[in-house]
């Protein structure tokens, strides 16, 4: 079953793939996280309509990095682009329903709302909790997701993720 899923994903992948591991340089990890890259593990998976080229980076310390680059994915006759996904995720249209239902949905959305982060990409949002989260950064027609593990303070996690994302987007293909 896994082999069939992998084959299906490859058939749906765009001709040009992205090496997410190449977006994070050892010197950036050393400067930003005060640690060295010990190992990387690339993974490609479909997630909510887009194809994610991911890399899990271990430093041999509790600090780790997960970085993903979104690519378009074909689903039947529809191709979902990273920019379309971004719009649906971070700028959803208001849905119909009673005023009470809309108010309840708006309160739920605010509780889990992504927070804007300035100073990186065309637009960026932090989505998460005090325990874990990820920074989503839009640049041109694609976006990356950066998550740093092993840092308890949320503000520090956001800032380290922002610094890594700023370095990574300069290495996106076509930039």
N, C-alpha and C positions, 0 to 999 in steps of 0.2 A: 504494500500500500504506500509506504514512504517513497519507494522508487517511482511509483506512478505519479505521486504528487510532485516530486522533484522534476520528473520529465515534463509534466504539464506546466510547471512554473518556467522551465527553460524554454518551452515552446511559446510561452506568453511574454518572455523577456524581450526587451528591445535589443537590437543588434549590438549596441555598444553598452557594455556593463561598466560599472564604476567600482574601483577598488577602494572601499571605505577605509581600509587600513592605511592606505597611502595618504589619506587626508590628515593624519596625525603624525607629526615629526617627533622623533626622540628628543630633540632639543626643546620643543614646546612642552612636552610632558615633564622634562627635567626642570624647566624654568617655572612652569605653572603649578605642578604638583609636588615638586621637590622629590621626584622618584624617576627611575629609569624603566623603560619598557622591557619586560622580561619575556612576554609572549603575546602573540596576536592570534585571533581566531575569526576568520571571515565566515559570514553566514548570509544567505540570501533567503528571504521569505516574503510571502504575500501577507499584507496586513491592511485590512479595511479598505481594499480597493486599489492600493498602490503596491509596487514592488520595492522592498527595502533591501539595500545592499548594506550590510552591517559589519561591524568589527568590534569584537570584545578584546580589550587590551588589559593585560595584567601587568602590574608593576612589581609583584613579589611582596607588596605591602598591602594593607587593607584598602588602599586607594586604587581604584580601577576606573576604566572608561568604557562606555558603550557609545559608539557613534554609528549613525545610519544615514544613508543618502536615499532619498525617494526617487524612484523611476516610474515611468508610466507603465500601466498594465492593461492588457486587453481582457475584457470580460464579455464574452459573447461578441456582439457587434459594437460594444461600447468600449472606448479607451478612456481610462481615468488618468488624467495628468496630475502631477504633483501640485500644480497651481490650483486645479479644480478641487482637489482634496483639501488644500489649505483653506480655500474659500468656505467650503462646507464645514470644516472643523472649527475655524476661528472667526468666521463671519457668517454664521447661519442665518437664513431668512426666518422671519417670524412665522410661526405656524398658526394655522387656524385653530379655533376652539373657543370655549367660553372664556370670559374674563377671569374667572376663578381658576380654570385650568391653566391659562397663560401665566397668571401670577405664580401659581405653584411651580410650573416648569421654569419660570424665570428665577425664582428663589433657588431651585435645585441647581440650575446652571450657574448662578452666582457663587454657590457654595463650592462648586468644582471648577470654577472659572479659571481659565488660563490668564496669567498676569502679563501685561506687556513688559518687555525688557528693552531698554534703549541702548544704542551704541553698537549694534551688530546687525549686519544684513540689511535687507530692505524693510524687514519687519521681524520681530521675534517675540515669543511668548514662553513663559515658564509655566509648566503644568505639573502640579504635584502637591505633596503634603510636606509637613515638617520632617518626615522620615525619608522620603524618596521623591524624585521628580526628574523631569527632563526639560531641556531647553530646545525649543523648535525655532529654527531660523530659516526664513525665506530669503532666497537670493536668486533673482531672475525667475526662471521657470522651474526651479526645483527648491527643495528644502532639505535641511539636515536636522537630525535630532541628536543631541549630546547629553549624556548623563554621566555624572561622576559619582562613584561609590566611595565609601570609607571616610566621608566627611559628615560629621553630625550637624554642624551649624548650617541651616538652610541658606542664609545670606552668602556664606562662603562657598557653598555648593553652587549657587546660582552664578556667582562671580567667576569661579573656576570654569564652569561650563561655558560662560560667555567668552572668556579668554580663549579657551580651546576652540570654540566655534568660530571666533574671529580669525584664528590662524587657519582653521580647516577650510573655510569658504574661499580663501585665496588659492587653494589647491584644487578646487572643483574643476573638472574638465570644461574647457571652453571659456575659462576666465583668464 
